[in-house]
Amino acid sequence: MASKARRTTHRSSTGKKLYAVRDAKGKFKDIQTYQRAHSADLRKKSKSES
């Protein structure tokens, strides 16, 4: 079973908060803005909620 992808926070040159999504090996998979990623997290329902 592969370990879960991790997100670490960074700041862009303009000062926006970013999530760097890493794969199981720790390499960058995707860079997301915190605002968009966080609002998507809030929209998504967990298994226990649904």
C-alpha positions as CSV (number, residue, x, y, z in Angstrom):
1,M,0.0,0.0,0.0
2,A,1.5,3.3,-1.1
3,S,1.6,6.2,1.5
4,K,-0.7,9.1,1.1
5,A,0.4,12.1,-0.9
6,R,1.5,15.0,1.3
7,R,0.9,18.7,1.0
8,T,3.4,21.2,2.3
9,T,2.8,25.0,2.4
10,H,5.0,27.6,0.7
11,R,4.6,31.2,-0.3
12,S,4.7,32.5,-3.9
13,S,6.7,35.5,-4.9
14,T,3.6,37.6,-4.7
15,G,2.9,36.4,-1.2
16,K,0.0,34.0,-1.8
17,K,0.0,30.8,0.2
18,L,0.7,27.7,-1.8
19,Y,0.3,23.9,-1.4
20,A,3.0,21.8,-2.9
21,V,1.6,18.4,-3.5
22,R,4.2,15.6,-3.3
23,D,4.0,12.0,-4.3
24,A,4.9,9.1,-2.0
25,K,8.6,9.5,-2.9
26,G,8.5,13.2,-1.9
27,K,8.8,14.6,-5.4
28,F,6.6,17.6,-6.5
29,K,3.4,16.4,-8.2
30,D,1.4,19.6,-8.3
31,I,1.5,23.2,-7.0
32,Q,-1.9,24.6,-5.9
33,T,-3.0,27.9,-4.4
34,Y,-4.0,27.4,-0.8
35,Q,-7.3,29.4,-1.4
36,R,-8.5,27.1,-4.2
37,A,-7.3,23.9,-2.6
38,H,-8.8,24.8,0.8
39,S,-12.2,25.7,-0.7
40,A,-12.2,22.4,-2.7
41,D,-11.5,20.6,0.5
42,L,-14.5,22.3,2.2
43,R,-16.8,21.4,-0.7
44,K,-15.9,17.7,-0.6
45,K,-17.8,15.6,1.8
46,S,-16.0,12.9,3.8
47,K,-17.2,9.3,3.9
48,S,-18.5,9.7,7.5
49,E,-20.5,12.8,6.5
50,S,-22.2,11.3,3.5
